[in-house]
Amino acid sequence: MRRKGCLNWRLGSDDPIKGDIMKFKFIPENKEEEDLLKSHSEVRPILEVYLPIVQGRALMAGVHLKIFETIAHKALSLEQLVDTLSLNPESLGLLLNVLVCSNYLVYKKEKYSLTELSKKTLLPDAECQVWGGIEYARIRWKMLDHLEEVIKTGKGVDIHKDFLNTHENWTFYQRSMYEHAVVGADEIANNIPVREGAKKMLDIGGAHGLYGAKICQMHPPMTSTVFDLPDAVKTAESLAKEAGIDNIVDFKPGNALKDDLGSDYDLIFASNLCHHFTEQENQKFLCKIYAALKEGGSVALFGFTPPDLENNQNLSNALMSLMFKVNSGGRNYAPSDYTNWAESAGFKQVDIQPKFAKKNKILMVGIK
C-alpha cells in the first residue's frame, strides 16, 4: 500500500454536538488490499505502528537535512544532492523514495523536484510555513521515548530543561508555536471582550506575541507585554520583528508561577499554557492573574479540551493531551476545570465561549 490513498486524514462531522473529528485511516487502492483489510483485522495495528511512523520521521529528516530547501528552485539528481549535502548516496536514495511516494517530491528524468504542497509549506519563505513544526516534531519524537516511564510514574519530562536546551531547539519550538497561532489568532482575538480605553495587556507564555498583537490591533491604543521564560524571550523577539509586530509587543522574561507578573493590566491572556501545569498550579496561576488585573479587567485563557469518549472521540485532542503529559506533566483540562479555577480566584462573569467548544477548544473569559 502506497501513501497515495493509503494514509489520509479524515475530517469528521460538522455536527455542533459532536464537533469536528480528525482521524487518519488506511484506504485500500485495489481489490486485493480491500479484501486484506476486511478479512485480517490484525493488519491495521501492524500498519499503524510502522507506516505512519517511518513516513513521518522521513519527512522530519528531509526538512532537517535541508533537502527541500536545496531543490527549491532547481531539480537535482541524487548525485547532485549527495555532493551538495555531503550525504550517503544509498541512504539518501532510500529517503528520497519515501518522500516521492509520500507526494512531497516528484521524480522525473532521474531528478527530484518539489510538489506544490512542499513549495507551499516546507520552505523557509513558504506561503504557509510549517517547517518549524516539523523540526520541533524531531524534539517531540525524543520526548516520546519516555512515554512508558511517564505512564508508570505519572511524571512528565522537563521539556524546557532537557529538550529545549539549545538556541536552535528554542527557535524550532517558538516557530512551531507561531505557525499554529497564525491559523487561529484572528478568530481568538475577535472573541475576547476588551473594555473601552484599555491600554495595558499581558500575554503570559506568549512566545512570539502574535495573539497579543492581534488583540491590541483590534483595540488601540492597547499594547501587549509577553511574559515568558528567559530562553523563550531570546528567540521570540526576532520572530516578532519578522512578523512585523514588534511595534506593539514588548517582552519581559520571567516564570509565571514563581515571579511577579506586575499590576494594573486591563487584560491578561494565556494560550496553550494551562496544559503545562497541574490543577493546583493552575489554581495558583489564576489567583496571580486576578491580583495583577485592574478592577474590571478581564482574563482570557485558550486551550484544548480532552476528548469526550462517549460522544466525541476526538483523536487529535486525545493525542495532544497525552503529549502534554509527557512533555510537562500536565494535560488538557475540561471547561469546568477552567471555570472552577477562575471562580475560586474571585472572577465574576466567567464564560466559556460556545463557538470554540464546538471545535474541541476552550476560550474562557472572566471579569475581575
C-alpha positions in Angstrom: 0.0 0.0 0.0 1.5 3.3 -1.1 0.8 6.6 0.7 -1.4 7.8 -2.1 -4.9 7.0 -0.8 -3.4 4.6 1.7 -2.9 7.0 4.6 -5.2 10.0 4.6 -6.5 12.4 7.2 -10.3 12.2 7.5 -12.3 15.2 8.7 -15.3 14.2 10.7 -18.7 15.6 11.3 -19.6 19.3 11.5 -22.4 18.3 13.8 -22.5 21.1 16.6 -22.8 18.4 19.3 -20.1 16.0 18.1 -17.8 18.7 16.8 -15.0 18.2 14.3 -13.2 14.9 14.4 -9.9 14.4 12.7 -8.5 10.9 12.4 -6.3 9.0 9.9 -7.2 5.8 8.3 -5.8 3.4 5.7 -7.6 3.4 2.3 -7.0 0.4 0.0 -6.0 1.2 -3.5 -7.2 -2.0 -5.1 -9.5 -5.0 -4.5 -6.7 -7.1 -3.1 -5.8 -4.5 -0.4 -9.5 -4.0 0.3 -10.0 -7.7 1.0 -6.9 -7.8 3.1 -8.1 -5.1 5.4 -11.6 -6.6 5.7 -10.5 -10.2 6.4 -7.4 -9.6 8.5 -8.1 -7.1 11.3 -4.7 -7.6 12.7 -3.2 -5.8 9.7 -4.4 -2.4 10.9 -2.3 -2.2 14.2 0.7 -3.6 12.3 0.4 -0.8 9.7 -0.3 1.9 12.2 2.9 1.2 14.2 5.0 1.1 11.0 3.9 3.1 8.0 2.9 6.5 9.7 5.9 6.3 12.0 8.6 5.8 9.3 6.8 8.2 6.9 6.6 11.0 9.5 10.2 10.5 10.6 11.4 10.6 7.0 9.7 14.0 6.5 11.4 15.3 9.6 14.7 14.2 8.2 14.0 15.7 4.8 13.4 19.1 6.4 16.3 18.9 8.9 18.8 17.9 6.2 17.6 20.8 4.0 16.6 18.5 1.1 13.5 20.6 0.3 15.4 23.8 0.6 18.2 22.6 -1.7 15.9 21.7 -4.6 13.6 24.7 -4.0 14.5 26.4 -7.3 16.1 23.6 -9.4 15.5 19.9 -9.8 18.6 17.9 -8.8 19.7 14.3 -9.3 20.7 12.0 -6.5 24.4 12.6 -7.3 24.0 16.3 -7.2 22.2 16.2 -3.8 24.9 13.9 -2.4 27.6 16.3 -3.5 25.7 19.4 -2.2 24.7 18.0 1.2 27.5 15.5 1.8 25.2 12.6 2.5 25.5 8.8 1.9 24.1 8.1 -1.6 22.4 4.8 -0.8 20.7 6.0 2.4 19.7 9.3 0.8 18.2 7.4 -2.2 16.0 5.4 0.2 14.9 8.5 2.0 14.0 10.2 -1.3 12.0 7.2 -2.3 9.8 7.7 0.8 9.4 11.4 0.1 8.4 10.8 -3.5 5.9 8.1 -2.5 4.5 10.4 0.2 3.9 13.1 -2.5 6.4 15.6 -1.1 8.8 15.2 -4.0 8.5 14.5 -7.7 10.9 12.1 -9.5 11.2 12.7 -13.3 14.1 12.1 -15.7 16.3 11.0 -12.8 15.9 14.3 -11.0 14.0 15.4 -7.9 11.8 18.5 -7.5 9.2 19.8 -5.1 5.5 19.1 -5.2 3.2 22.1 -4.9 2.4 21.2 -1.3 6.1 21.2 -0.4 6.6 24.6 -2.1 3.7 26.0 -0.2 4.7 24.6 3.3 8.2 23.2 3.7 10.5 26.1 2.6 11.8 28.9 5.0 10.0 31.5 2.9 6.9 29.4 2.0 3.4 30.9 1.8 2.2 28.7 4.7 5.2 27.7 6.7 5.1 24.6 8.8 8.8 23.6 8.7 9.3 24.9 12.3 6.6 22.5 13.5 8.3 19.6 11.6 11.7 20.5 13.2 10.0 20.6 16.6 8.5 17.2 15.9 12.0 15.8 16.0 12.3 17.1 19.5 8.9 15.7 20.4 10.0 12.3 19.0 12.8 12.2 21.5 10.4 13.0 24.3 8.2 10.2 23.4 11.0 7.8 24.2 10.0 8.4 27.8 6.3 7.5 27.3 6.3 4.2 29.2 8.2 5.8 32.1 5.6 8.6 32.2 2.8 6.1 32.3 4.4 4.2 35.1 5.3 7.2 37.3 2.9 9.9 36.3 5.8 12.3 36.0 6.5 14.0 32.7 9.8 15.1 31.4 11.1 18.7 31.7 10.7 20.0 28.2 12.5 23.3 28.9 15.5 21.9 30.8 16.1 18.7 28.9 14.9 19.2 25.4 14.8 23.0 24.7 18.4 23.2 25.9 19.9 24.9 22.8 19.1 28.1 21.0 18.3 26.1 17.9 15.7 23.9 19.7 14.1 27.0 21.2 14.0 28.5 17.7 12.2 25.5 16.3 9.8 25.4 19.2 8.9 29.1 19.0 8.5 29.0 15.2 6.2 25.9 15.6 4.1 27.8 18.1 3.9 30.8 15.7 2.8 28.6 12.8 0.0 27.2 14.9 -1.0 30.7 16.1 -1.3 32.1 12.5 -4.2 29.8 11.8 -6.5 30.9 14.6 -5.2 34.2 16.1 -7.7 36.4 14.3 -10.7 34.3 15.5 -9.5 34.2 19.1 -8.9 38.0 19.1 -12.4 38.6 17.7 -13.9 36.8 20.6 -12.2 38.4 23.6 -14.1 41.3 25.2 -11.9 44.3 26.0 -13.2 47.3 27.8 -13.1 50.7 26.1 -10.0 52.7 26.7 -7.9 49.6 27.7 -4.1 50.3 27.3 -2.2 47.5 29.0 -2.2 43.8 28.2 -0.1 40.9 29.5 0.4 37.8 27.3 1.6 35.1 29.6 3.7 32.4 27.9 3.0 34.3 24.7 6.2 33.3 22.9 6.2 35.2 19.6 3.4 37.6 20.8 1.1 37.2 17.8 -2.1 36.6 19.8 -1.5 39.7 21.9 -0.7 41.8 18.8 -3.9 40.7 17.1 -5.9 41.7 20.2 -4.2 45.0 20.5 -4.6 45.9 16.9 -8.4 45.5 17.4 -8.3 47.7 20.5 -6.0 50.6 20.1 -4.1 52.1 21.8 -3.6 49.0 23.9 -0.1 47.3 23.7 1.0 43.9 24.8 3.8 42.6 27.0 4.8 39.0 26.5 5.8 37.4 29.8 7.8 34.2 29.1 10.8 32.2 30.2 14.1 34.0 29.6 15.3 31.5 27.0 11.9 31.8 25.2 12.3 35.6 25.1 15.7 35.4 23.5 14.3 33.7 20.4 10.8 35.2 20.4 11.9 38.8 19.9 13.3 38.0 16.5 10.1 36.3 15.5 8.0 39.3 16.5 10.3 41.5 14.4 10.0 39.1 11.5 6.2 39.2 11.8 6.2 43.0 11.9 4.5 43.2 15.4 7.5 44.4 17.4 6.0 47.9 17.4 3.0 46.8 19.5 4.6 43.9 21.5 7.5 44.0 24.0 8.9 41.2 26.1 9.6 40.6 29.8 11.4 37.4 31.0 10.0 35.5 34.0 8.3 32.4 35.3 4.6 32.7 35.6 4.3 30.5 38.7 7.3 31.9 40.6 7.8 35.6 39.6 5.8 38.8 40.0 3.5 39.4 37.0 3.2 43.2 37.5 0.0 45.1 38.1 -2.8 47.2 36.7 -3.4 45.3 33.5 -6.6 45.7 31.5 -6.4 42.2 30.0 -4.3 39.2 30.8 -4.3 36.4 28.2 -2.7 33.0 28.1 -2.8 30.5 25.2 -2.0 26.8 25.4 -0.3 27.3 28.8 -2.6 25.7 31.4 -1.9 22.2 30.0 1.7 22.6 31.2 0.5 23.0 34.8 -1.1 20.7 37.3 -4.5 21.5 38.7 -3.0 23.0 41.8 -0.6 25.1 39.8 -3.5 26.4 37.6 -5.4 27.5 40.7 -2.4 29.4 41.9 -1.9 30.8 38.4 -5.5 32.2 38.3 -5.0 33.8 41.7 -1.9 35.6 40.5 -3.7 36.8 37.4 -6.6 38.1 39.5 -4.1 40.1 41.6 -2.4 41.6 38.6 -5.6 42.9 36.9 -7.3 46.3 37.4 -10.7 46.2 38.8 -13.0 45.5 35.8 -10.1 44.0 33.9 -10.5 40.6 32.2 -8.7 37.3 31.8 -8.9 35.1 28.7 -7.5 31.6 28.6 -7.3 29.5 25.4 -6.6 25.8 25.1 -7.8 22.4 24.0 -10.3 20.1 25.8 -9.9 16.4 26.5 -11.9 14.0 24.3 -15.4 13.0 25.2 -15.0 9.3 24.9 -18.8 8.6 24.8 -19.9 11.4 22.4 -16.9 12.8 20.7 -13.9 10.5 20.3 -11.5 13.2 19.1 -8.2 11.6 18.3 -6.3 14.8 17.9 -7.2 16.1 21.3 -6.5 12.7 22.9 -3.0 12.7 21.3 -2.3 16.3 22.4 -3.4 15.6 26.0 -1.1 12.6 26.2 1.8 14.6 24.7 1.3 17.4 27.2 1.5 14.8 30.0 4.8 13.6 28.5 6.4 17.0 27.9 5.5 18.7 31.1 3.4 16.5 33.4 0.1 18.4 32.6 -2.8 17.6 30.3 -5.8 19.1 28.5 -8.4 20.3 31.0 -12.2 20.4 30.8 -14.1 23.7 30.7 -15.4 23.0 34.2 -11.8 23.0 35.4 -11.2 26.4 34.0 -14.4 27.8 35.4 -13.7 26.4 38.9 -10.2 27.9 38.9 -11.4 31.3 37.8 -14.4 31.5 40.2 -12.3 30.3 43.1 -9.8 33.0 42.3 -12.6 35.6 42.6 -13.5 36.3 39.0 -17.1 37.1 38.2 -19.0 36.8 34.8 -16.9 33.7 33.9 -18.0 32.5 30.5 -16.9 29.7 28.2 -17.3 30.8 24.5 -19.6 28.2 22.9 -18.1 28.8 19.4 -14.8 27.2 20.4 -16.4 24.4 22.5 -17.9 23.1 19.2 -14.3 22.7 17.9 -13.0 20.8 21.0 -11.2 24.0 22.1 -11.8 26.3 25.1 -11.8 30.1 25.3 -12.7 31.1 28.9 -13.2 34.8 29.8 -13.7 36.2 33.3 -14.0 39.7 34.7 -12.5 41.0 37.9 
